[in-house]
Structure formats: structure tokens, C-alpha cells
């Protein structure tokens, strides 16, 4: 998701691995992540995060394109697996706060949000995280394995 030219990178992986060798990659499809029922604080934080990375070449939904990128890079015998963890409680659900905490200083520094707004959003997010009636579906992860042809 952070590469400006993921196809070029996969082609380089293919050049470096021996014929018949396997390359594996896992990537995210961020627009599949959500709370049920919807949590407005999460939606706002997600929008802020997307605004923060806009124009920087980050593709938060690259997982959707991963199989075709592998094919376009010349790999064959693809295997694909998708996983989307779902949580009502526990570390999987609370990890969302750690993810948000990483971007908070940048949001404030760029003037995208005030410290007060962030604190209010985080407070609302914590309420949802602690509420076992609110389900969190984290972003779907796509895993792809491809083999470099023997030729």
C-alpha cells in the first residue's frame, strides 16, 4: 500500500527469486473495515486518516488489486486467501486505538483536527470498543502467493 509502483516492485521480486521460487504478499482493503452499528467517531477518524495520506501514493485498497498485480508481474500458479477478523471484545478490538494514536500527531500538526476534537473522537471510539454489542470488522487482508515460471 505504501509503494508508488507496486507492479515494478513485484517484477523486481520476480527477477530476484530463482525460477520456480515463490513470492508471497499480504495487503489490506481498508474500505471493508467498519463498526456495526456504525460509529461516527471512527468514520471521522478514518476520513481524517485518508485526508492525511491523500496525494502521497498510498493505496489503502490495494488488496483488491493484488492478484492482478501478481499476474501482471509474470507470476503464475497463484494461491489467494482473504481474511477479515471480527471482534466484539479483546485485543483485536482495542488495537484500533493504537492505529489511530499513530496518526494523531500528524493530524494536529497539519491542522486537520484540533487536540480537543481528537480527544473527543478517541473518547467516543473507546466507548464503542468497550461496548460488546458493537462489532468491529477490521480491514480484509488479501494474501497472494505466486510462483516465478521456470522459463
Buried (B, 14 or more C-beta within 10 A) or exposed (E): BEEEEBBEBBBEBBEEBEEEBEBEBEBBBBBBBBBEEEBEBBEBBBEBBEEBBEEEEBBBBBBBBBBEBBBEBBBEEBEEEBEEEEBEBEEEBBBBEEEBEEBBEBBBEEEBBEEEBBEBBBEBBBEBBEBEEBBBBBBBBBBBBBBBEEE
